[in-house]
């Protein structure tokens, strides 16, 4: 058997293991989501101590990742680092490690299983090939972690996740391979966004769909816009007033609207899965055909929103005293 034939046979033989491994990893991370959040909190706390020692004024860029070098050595650690506004030109970046033992057990188990499978091919498939395949799976694990953290850290201010850090007015936390495949977890930008900036972003989004995703809109007044099939996932509208805006078939998964007011707006057939509308005012707002699975809505507003029976079963109601 030639090496290429052996590799092809190996890939085909492990397809079932990879599928089961992904399912097991996803379930394991979901079960350990609270610990995942605590590891991030610990990472931020350690970065805060490093920041104090270096007398660093503020950080603008925060990254978390799983190091491939650790995985090769059989270790499970999270690597966190913070940089100031100079980004990768920061001459003294903050760097800390947090032990994540146990959190990646299914991943380690899959690696061991593939190593054992590779021995059947008597050297034609080696540990390098196994590592290469597992690093491809790491991208899936990173995506799972990012997805969980986006929801776990949405109320980061209330939880005090970043309390030990001095953050710049505009900053973000991303997860994944640094400056390569990273996914946004938290973004903050409390600078007032005027209506002209909103209009410019809408124009740009027609050619670059990712423009509005993870956007942060602060203390703006926006009106009369029509958005169709736009990606606004995990965007934030804080203390904004939106009037007469029509969202149609837009992705607003995980979005938040703290202190905002909607007047005469519509969310026709939009994806509002997990969106948080508890701390906002809704006046003459419609959700016809919208997916409100897991969306948080103020209980007091329900009589005026005219939701259908299916939407009422899927939405989560929050009373004012619980906000």
Buried (B, 14 or more C-beta within 10 A) or exposed (E): EEEEEBBEBBEEBBEEEBEEBBEBBBEBBEEBBEEBBBBBBBBBBBBBEBBEEEEBEBBBBBBBBBBEEBBEEEBBBBBBBBBBBEEEEBEEBBBBBBEBEEBBBBBBBBBEBBBEBBEEBEEBBBEEBBBEBBEEBBEBBBBBBBBBBBBBBBEBEEEEBBEBBEBBEEBBBBBBBBEEBBBBBBBBBEEEBEEEBBEEBBEEBEEEEEBBBBBBBBBBEBBEBEBEEBBBBBBBBBBBBBBBBBBBBBBBBBBBBBEBBBBBBBBBBBBBBBBBBBBBBBEEBBBBEBBBBBBBBBBEBBEEBEBEEEBEEBBBBBEEEEE
